[in-house]
């Protein structure tokens, strides 16, 4: 299997929506991605294509956040969702997508990436609840993790708000 990772284009919308509706038990993630796109809060969407079949193997999405440290806004994003088609699971597709996205964000100068998820999975990339601790967020807890992207250094100062894009407030509402 040979996978190519690339930025999503307008031509990927239908396949991306179908993937998200297949992978997750409810349409929440598909609707989240739609709302992030419509609101302009989407920062980066990467697609993994199977080079042999042309099938969409997976995706990872990063969206804008409002985060402050020491009273100053810092460049931050949320990772959500990451999805891998059932036929491509346990083959490193999700890991390759996340790593490619983080590399792109580092190069773009983003300071922090937050994720809400399984510490065992996201810990392999360096995400930790300790990095997110102290930020004011409705998602605060052991599953809210962060990763400093600029040389592994956390911006200095008192941690303030970590606010996800408004689209996240609609999770669980359905259509």
N, C-alpha and C positions, 0 to 999 in steps of 0.2 A: 504494500500500500504506500502510495506517495501522496502527501498532503501539501497543498500550497495555501499559505496564509496571505490574505490581502484585505485592504479596506473594502467595506461594503459599498455598493453602488445602488442607485435607484432600481436597477434591474434585479436586485436581490430581494426586494421587499416581499413578494409573494412567497418565495421559498423560505425566507427568514421567519415570516409569520407562521407558515406551516410547520417548520421545525419547532418553534416555541410551543405551538399548540399540541404537537405530538409528544414532546419531551416532558412537559409539565402537566399535572393532573387537572388544572383549571386554566382558564385563559389569562390569568393575572399577568404573567410575564410578557405575553404577546401584547396585551393592552398597555403595560408599562412602557415597552419599547415604542409603541405607537405614540403615546403621550409625550415621551421624551423627544421624539423626532418633531412632533407638531409644536412643542413649546420652545424648541431651539436649545434644549439643555443637553442634547447628545454631544459628547466630546469625541468619542471614537467607537466605531463598530468594526470589528474584524471578523472575517469569514474564513473558514477552513474548507477548501474544496478538495475532493478526491480527484487527483489529476487524471486517473484512468477512466473513471465513470462520469466525471463531471458533477457528481452529486454533492450537495451541501452536507458536509460532515459535522460542522459545528460553528458556533459563534460566541463572541464575548463582547459585552457592551460596557462602556464607561460613560458616566454622565457627570455634569457639573454639580459641584457642591459649594455652599457658602460656609467657609471655615475660617475662624480667627484664632490667632495665638498672640498674646500680649496686646490685644486690642487692634491688631492689624490683620487684614484679610490675606490669606495665603492661597496659592493655587492648589486646589484639591478636587478629587473626583471620587465617585462611587463605582465600584465594579458590581454590575448586576444587569442582567443575568449572564451566566455562562451556561451554554447548552451544547450537548453532543448527541448526535443521532444515535439511536440504539445500536446500529451495526458498527459504529466506530468507537464505542466505549471501551475503556481499559486498554487503549492503544496509544495513549499519550496525546490525543488530540486536544483535550481540555487544557492540559498542562502547557502544550505548545502555544495555544491561543492566549492564555493568561501571561506567559512569559513574553510573547511578542508584544502584547498590549502594554505591559509594564515597561519594556524597553522603549517603546514609542513615547510613552508618557515621560519617562526620565529625560529623553532627548528633547522633549517639548518644554521642559522646565517645571513640570508639575511637582509640587513638594510632597503631597500626601495622597495616598489612595486608601479608601475605606472599603470594607466589605462586611456584609452580614451573612455569616455562614458557619460551616463546620470547621472548628479550629484544627482538627486533624488534617483536613484537606488543604486549607489555605495557609496553615503553618509552614508547609513545605516551600512556600514562596517568600517567607519571612514575615507574613502578617501575624500580628499578635494583639491580644486584648490590651496588654500593657500600653501599647502605643495609642490606643483609642481612649484609655481610661482618663477621666477628668474632663473630656469634652461633653458639653451639654447636648444630648441627643435623645429622642424618644426611643431609640434602638439601643441605648447604653446597656451593657452587660457583657457576659463572657463571649457572646457570639458576634459582637461588634468589634471588629479588628481593624487595625490600620497598618500601613507600611510607609515609612519615610523613603522617598525615591531619590533624593539628591545626596548620594554618598552615604546613605543610611543614617543621616543626621536629622534629628527632630528639630524643627524650629524652636528657638528658645523663648520661654515666657509662659505665662499663665494660659492654660488652655481654655478657650471660650466655647462658642457654639460650633457644632458640626451639623449643618442643615442640608439634608438631601433635597434634590429638585422636587418641586411641587407634585410631580407625577407620582412620587412614592406614596403620597397621602391617599391616593385612590386605590392602593393595593387591596384586593379582596372585595371590591365593589362590583366587579364584573363589567359588562358592557355599558 
